[in-house]
Amino acid sequence: MKNLLTIAFLFLLLTSSGLMAQEKQIKFSASPSLVLPTGVFSEILSAGGSVEFKGAYSLAENVSLSGSLGYGFMSSNLKDGGSTTFVPVMADLSYQLDKLNFGFGVGYISYSFDESVKSTGGFTIRPQVGFDVSDKIQLNLNYTTTSVEGININYIGISPVFRF
């Protein structure tokens, strides 16, 4: 997991520093999220939260490519309590249509359950839709699904996105 975080941090650092010369084409944002597990995992996990940091590079007037890194948690509904933490490393393509934003992300999410279960992760997809409230704030709804050893871990994320 430390290697994954190191690689993700270096990726964000290199892409942001390498593109700083084109300052108007790259935009940064941060988004805290309410996370709601769905499917089978909604029976063992309850609502949680996450935060994600994103760097978006403008490919065209209405199209951008971005990379993001985040951290989140969901509490357990089981008697012994505990929680699940996760680290998403994502890349997505977004299209802006007036005040609406449509995006599709792919990446890897690493999940860490309680001490008795080893950390695991898998390939992730994340379709999303957003609405621009202002130039600096967007409301976003996404659905994230991760395939982990033949099981899908799914959740809905609801978040305000704050652009810098």
Phi, psi and omega in degrees: 000323178297322178296319179298316179295320179296314179297316181297317180297315179296321177301310180295320180296313181292318180291323181286319181286326180289336183255004182297335178295335178256054189308323182287341181269345181248134181229143180249151178209163175223144182216115169280145184227148166269128184246125181240110180295147178234171178068211183301323184290343177290342177280333182249345179237146177249181182306151179214200181214163177206167173222141182224140177246135188227143170241122183246131180252125182283118178272327179207181183304320184244007185235134177222154177243132183223161174232143182217159178222137182216181177210135180211174180211155170222137180278156180271144173269357183282160183303320184281000176070219182090184179205167176243131175249155179213152181232104177273136172237110191233156169230137178216161178245128183237148176234127181260124178234101187054243181266357179264144178232128178243135181217159176220122182244151172228153180175207182224134174239130176261127180250139177236114179268194180297178187297337184280347181242132180291156177293147180211169179196179180187178179296138186230143169236150184212095170283148182209156175223142181222160178230125180284115176280323177206185178295335185252350185229134176230140172264132189232141174233129179222160175236121183247131175228131181238130177268114182235109177048048177083000179243143176259129173257119186237145172204157176257137177241134178237124186208148164275140178249123181256117182268142178260000000 
